[in-house]
Amino acid sequence: MRILLTNDDGGPNDLASPYIKFLVTAILQLTNWDLTICVPFSQKSWIGKAHFAGRDVTVKYIYSSISKPEDNSYHGPFPSPQEKFKSDPDLKEWCLVDNGTPATSTDIGVNHICGPENVDLVISGPNVGRNSTALYALSSGTVGGAMEGCHQGKPAIAVSYSYEADPAVPTEWLKESSLMAVKIIEELWEKWNPEVQIYNVNIPLNEHVKVGKTKIYHVPMLENKWGKSLYFKPEQTSNKEHSDIVDGSVSDGVVFKWRPDFDVVHKAVDASTELTDGKVIGQGHASITALRANFRHIDEENKGEMFLKVDQ
């Protein structure tokens, strides 16, 4: 199977992207998949399936150890592939898309790095944190990267590792969750429902996770809403204004700071009674949600012609 792997957390990094190398190592050591990696140069979380319209992107190449997934160091970046590093059996080539989003990385990976005929499946992730419930999934760059795979004509799987409090977890937890991710992907690929375009997978990241013991549920996605702003206006703000001497326009303005209330998501999950992705991952199980890469149709509303009243 020929895999394109992308994510929204970027290349190997102890803080921003500490999980992806564990999945890369699991894939390369446990399967015979042909793996190509194409990810954003830096973290692009919370960006959905966006592209930076009008901006050119640059692909750079790095090489990082396969046998040491906890080591996020690498050779590079280089402006082109480096044969001396590609020939090292313990190094894996990564393509980093500078100024690119997860969706851009998928596009570049499918169409230019691999070629469309050489990609069977797009995997996006593993995300640092869960992408369960509509609030997280609709904003997720991880899910967005997988969605772009669908729009490039490829089936896709988004994978997220759900830590409970601190994203810094023992390496053994990451190895087990990555083994589970590989097993889930193998099972989904073998029994892929042709009506499905993307599977959104959330895997718990804790000391109890064990392949064969941790339960895995096929469940719908919880439909929830913020109902409040993700930003707040500080009470004390400086009133610095830099006026243009020609037309009087100002370059500064009112500052609103990013501060989502994540308890909104937790409370919605707790209040729900249906078994959904949020409920399942909150209980320490893994969730799989089958999706299509479009907004849901309300069929009965999508028929006929609208006639407007004309004022006499």
C-alpha positions as CSV (number, residue, x, y, z in Angstrom):
1,M,0.0,0.0,0.0
2,R,1.3,3.4,-1.0
3,I,0.8,6.0,1.8
4,L,1.1,9.8,1.9
5,L,1.5,11.0,5.5
6,T,0.8,14.6,6.4
7,N,-0.2,16.4,9.6
8,D,-0.9,19.9,11.0
9,D,1.8,19.9,13.7
10,G,4.7,20.0,11.3
11,G,8.0,18.2,11.2
12,P,9.7,16.5,14.1
13,N,9.7,18.9,17.1
14,D,9.9,18.2,20.8
15,L,7.2,20.8,21.6
16,A,4.9,21.3,18.5
17,S,5.1,17.8,16.9
18,P,6.3,15.2,19.4
19,Y,4.1,12.3,18.2
20,I,4.5,11.9,14.5
21,K,7.8,10.1,14.5
22,F,6.3,7.3,16.6
23,L,3.7,6.6,13.9
24,V,6.4,6.8,11.2
25,T,8.6,4.3,13.0
26,A,5.6,1.9,13.6
27,I,4.7,2.1,9.9
28,L,8.2,1.5,8.7
29,Q,9.0,-1.3,11.2
30,L,5.7,-3.1,11.3
31,T,4.4,-2.9,7.7
32,N,5.5,-3.1,4.1
33,W,3.8,0.2,3.2
34,D,5.5,2.5,0.8
35,L,5.6,5.7,2.9
36,T,6.0,9.3,1.7
37,I,6.0,12.1,4.2
38,C,4.9,15.7,3.3
39,V,4.0,18.0,6.2
40,P,3.9,21.7,6.9
41,F,7.3,23.3,7.8
42,S,5.8,24.5,11.1
43,Q,2.7,24.0,13.2
44,K,-0.5,24.9,11.4
45,S,-3.2,23.8,13.9
46,W,-6.7,25.1,14.0
47,I,-6.6,25.9,10.3
48,G,-9.0,23.4,8.8
49,K,-8.7,22.7,5.1
50,A,-7.4,26.2,4.3
51,H,-4.9,27.1,1.6
52,F,-3.0,30.4,1.7
53,A,-4.4,31.8,-1.5
54,G,-2.0,33.6,-3.7
55,R,1.1,32.5,-1.8
56,D,3.9,30.3,-3.3
57,V,5.2,27.4,-1.3
58,T,8.7,25.9,-1.0
59,V,9.5,22.3,-0.4
60,K,12.5,21.5,1.7
61,Y,14.0,18.1,2.7
62,I,15.1,16.7,6.0
63,Y,16.3,13.3,7.2
64,S,15.5,11.8,10.6
65,S,16.2,8.6,12.4
66,I,13.7,5.7,12.1
67,S,15.0,3.6,15.0
68,K,14.8,6.5,17.5
69,P,11.3,7.9,17.4
70,E,11.9,9.9,20.6
71,D,14.7,11.8,18.9
72,N,13.3,14.7,16.9
73,S,16.7,15.9,15.6
74,Y,17.3,15.7,11.8
75,H,19.7,16.5,9.0
76,G,18.8,19.6,7.0
77,P,16.7,21.3,5.8
78,F,18.1,21.0,2.3
79,P,16.7,22.5,-0.9
80,S,16.6,19.2,-2.7
81,P,16.8,15.4,-2.0
82,Q,20.1,14.3,-0.6
83,E,21.2,10.9,-1.9
84,K,23.8,10.3,0.9
85,F,21.1,10.5,3.5
86,K,18.4,8.7,1.4
87,S,20.7,5.7,1.2
88,D,21.1,5.4,5.0
89,P,18.7,2.6,6.1
90,D,18.0,4.3,9.4
91,L,17.0,7.7,8.0
92,K,13.7,8.6,6.5
93,E,13.2,11.5,4.1
94,W,10.6,14.2,5.1
95,C,9.3,16.9,2.8
96,L,8.5,20.1,4.6
97,V,6.2,22.6,2.9
98,D,7.3,26.1,3.9
99,N,4.4,28.5,3.9
100,G,2.0,25.6,3.4
101,T,-1.0,24.3,5.3
102,P,-1.9,20.7,6.0
103,A,-4.2,20.8,2.9
104,T,-1.4,22.3,0.8
105,S,1.0,19.6,2.0
106,T,-1.5,16.9,0.9
107,D,-1.9,18.6,-2.5
108,I,1.9,18.9,-3.0
109,G,2.5,15.4,-1.7
110,V,-0.2,13.7,-3.9
111,N,0.3,15.7,-7.1
112,H,4.0,16.6,-7.1
113,I,6.1,14.5,-4.7
114,C,4.4,11.2,-5.4
115,G,2.2,11.6,-8.4
116,P,-1.5,10.8,-8.1
117,E,-1.1,7.3,-9.6
118,N,1.4,6.5,-6.7
119,V,-0.9,7.2,-3.7
120,D,-3.4,4.7,-2.5
121,L,-4.3,6.3,0.9
122,V,-3.7,9.6,2.6
123,I,-3.1,9.5,6.4
124,S,-3.1,12.8,8.3
125,G,-1.7,12.8,11.8
126,P,-1.2,11.8,14.5
127,N,-2.5,15.1,16.0
128,V,-1.3,16.2,19.4
129,G,-4.7,16.0,21.1
130,R,-8.2,14.7,20.2
131,N,-10.2,15.7,17.2
132,S,-13.5,14.5,18.5
133,T,-16.8,16.4,18.3
134,A,-17.7,18.8,15.6
135,L,-16.1,21.8,17.3
136,Y,-12.7,20.3,17.2
137,A,-13.0,18.4,13.9
138,L,-14.3,21.3,11.8
139,S,-11.4,23.4,12.9
140,S,-8.8,20.7,12.7
141,G,-5.8,21.0,10.3
142,T,-5.4,17.2,10.8
143,V,-8.9,16.5,9.5
144,G,-8.4,19.2,6.9
145,G,-5.3,17.5,5.5
146,A,-7.3,14.3,5.2
147,M,-10.2,16.1,3.6
148,E,-7.9,17.5,1.0
149,G,-6.8,13.9,0.2
150,C,-10.5,13.1,-0.5
151,H,-10.7,16.2,-2.8
152,Q,-7.7,14.9,-4.6
153,G,-9.5,11.6,-5.3
154,K,-7.9,9.6,-2.5
155,P,-9.5,7.8,0.5
156,A,-8.1,9.3,3.7
157,I,-7.8,8.7,7.5
158,A,-7.3,11.4,10.1
159,V,-5.6,10.1,13.3
160,S,-5.4,11.9,16.6
161,Y,-3.8,10.9,19.9
162,S,-5.9,12.1,22.9
163,Y,-3.7,12.9,25.9
164,E,-5.6,13.5,29.1
165,A,-3.8,16.5,30.7
166,D,-0.2,16.8,29.7
167,P,0.9,16.2,26.1
168,A,4.3,15.1,27.3
169,V,3.7,11.4,27.9
170,P,6.0,8.3,28.3
171,T,7.4,6.9,25.1
172,E,5.8,3.5,25.8
173,W,2.3,5.0,25.6
174,L,3.2,6.5,22.2
175,K,4.5,3.3,20.9
176,E,1.4,1.4,21.9
177,S,-1.0,4.0,20.6
178,S,1.0,4.0,17.3
179,L,0.8,0.2,17.1
180,M,-3.0,0.6,17.6
181,A,-3.1,3.3,14.9
182,V,-1.4,1.0,12.4
183,K,-3.7,-1.9,13.3
184,I,-6.8,0.3,12.9
185,I,-5.6,1.6,9.6
186,E,-5.0,-1.9,8.3
187,E,-8.4,-3.0,9.3
188,L,-10.2,0.0,7.8
189,W,-8.3,-0.4,4.5
190,E,-9.1,-4.1,4.3
191,K,-12.8,-3.5,4.8
192,W,-13.2,0.0,3.4
193,N,-16.8,1.0,2.8
194,P,-17.0,2.6,-0.7
195,E,-19.5,5.1,0.6
196,V,-16.9,6.5,3.1
197,Q,-14.4,9.1,2.0
198,I,-12.7,9.7,5.3
199,Y,-12.4,8.0,8.6
200,N,-11.7,10.2,11.7
201,V,-9.9,8.1,14.3
202,N,-9.2,9.2,17.9
203,I,-6.9,7.0,20.0
204,P,-6.5,7.5,23.8
205,L,-3.0,8.2,25.1
206,N,-2.7,6.8,28.6
207,E,-1.1,4.0,30.6
208,H,-4.1,1.6,30.0
209,V,-4.0,1.6,26.2
210,K,-3.3,-1.8,24.9
211,V,-3.9,-3.4,21.5
212,G,-6.5,-6.2,22.0
213,K,-7.7,-4.7,25.3
214,T,-8.7,-1.1,24.6
215,K,-12.1,-1.0,23.1
216,I,-12.6,0.6,19.7
217,Y,-16.1,1.9,18.7
218,H,-17.6,3.0,15.4
219,V,-19.6,6.0,16.4
220,P,-21.1,9.3,15.0
221,M,-19.6,12.7,15.7
222,L,-21.1,14.8,18.5
223,E,-22.7,17.9,17.0
224,N,-21.9,20.7,19.4
225,K,-21.5,24.5,19.3
226,W,-19.3,27.1,21.0
227,G,-22.2,29.5,21.8
228,K,-19.6,32.1,22.9
229,S,-16.6,33.9,21.5
230,L,-13.2,32.2,21.3
231,Y,-11.6,35.6,22.0
232,F,-11.8,38.1,24.8
233,K,-11.2,41.8,25.1
234,P,-8.9,42.7,27.9
235,E,-10.2,45.3,30.3
236,Q,-7.0,47.2,30.3
237,T,-5.7,48.0,26.9
238,S,-3.2,50.6,25.7
239,N,-4.7,53.2,23.4
240,K,-1.6,53.6,21.1
241,E,-2.7,54.9,17.7
242,H,-0.3,55.5,14.9
243,S,-2.0,57.8,12.4
244,D,-1.0,58.2,8.8
245,I,-0.1,61.9,8.3
246,V,-1.8,61.9,4.9
247,D,-5.2,60.5,5.4
248,G,-5.4,60.0,9.2
249,S,-5.9,56.3,9.0
250,V,-4.5,54.3,12.0
251,S,-2.4,51.1,12.0
252,D,-3.4,50.0,15.5
253,G,-6.8,48.9,16.7
254,V,-8.7,47.1,19.4
255,V,-7.0,43.9,20.6
256,F,-9.0,40.7,21.1
257,K,-7.0,37.8,22.6
258,W,-7.4,34.1,21.8
259,R,-8.8,32.2,24.7
260,P,-11.3,29.4,23.8
261,D,-13.2,28.0,26.7
262,F,-12.6,24.3,26.2
263,D,-14.9,23.4,29.0
264,V,-17.7,24.1,26.5
265,V,-16.6,20.9,24.7
266,H,-16.3,18.9,27.8
267,K,-19.7,19.9,29.2
268,A,-21.4,19.1,25.9
269,V,-19.9,15.6,25.9
270,D,-20.9,15.1,29.6
271,A,-24.4,16.3,28.9
272,S,-24.9,14.1,25.8
273,T,-26.6,10.7,26.2
274,E,-25.8,9.2,22.7
275,L,-22.7,7.2,22.3
276,T,-20.5,9.6,20.1
277,D,-16.9,10.1,19.4
278,G,-16.6,12.6,22.3
279,K,-18.2,10.2,24.8
280,V,-16.1,7.3,23.7
281,I,-12.7,9.0,23.8
282,G,-13.7,10.6,27.1
283,Q,-14.2,7.1,28.5
284,G,-10.7,6.0,27.5
285,H,-11.7,4.1,24.3
286,A,-10.8,4.6,20.7
287,S,-13.3,6.1,18.3
288,I,-13.8,5.8,14.5
289,T,-16.2,8.0,12.6
290,A,-17.0,7.5,9.0
291,L,-17.4,10.7,7.0
292,R,-17.8,12.2,3.5
293,A,-15.8,15.2,2.6
294,N,-18.7,17.7,2.2
295,F,-21.2,19.6,4.2
296,R,-24.2,17.4,5.1
297,H,-27.1,17.8,2.8
298,I,-30.6,18.5,4.0
299,D,-32.3,16.7,1.1
300,E,-35.8,17.9,1.6
301,E,-34.6,21.5,1.5
302,N,-32.6,21.1,-1.6
303,K,-35.5,20.8,-4.1
304,G,-37.4,23.3,-6.2
305,E,-37.1,26.9,-7.1
306,M,-37.3,30.0,-4.8
307,F,-39.7,32.8,-5.8
308,L,-39.3,36.2,-4.1
309,K,-42.1,38.5,-3.3
310,V,-42.0,41.6,-5.5
311,D,-43.2,44.9,-4.0
312,Q,-46.0,46.4,-6.0
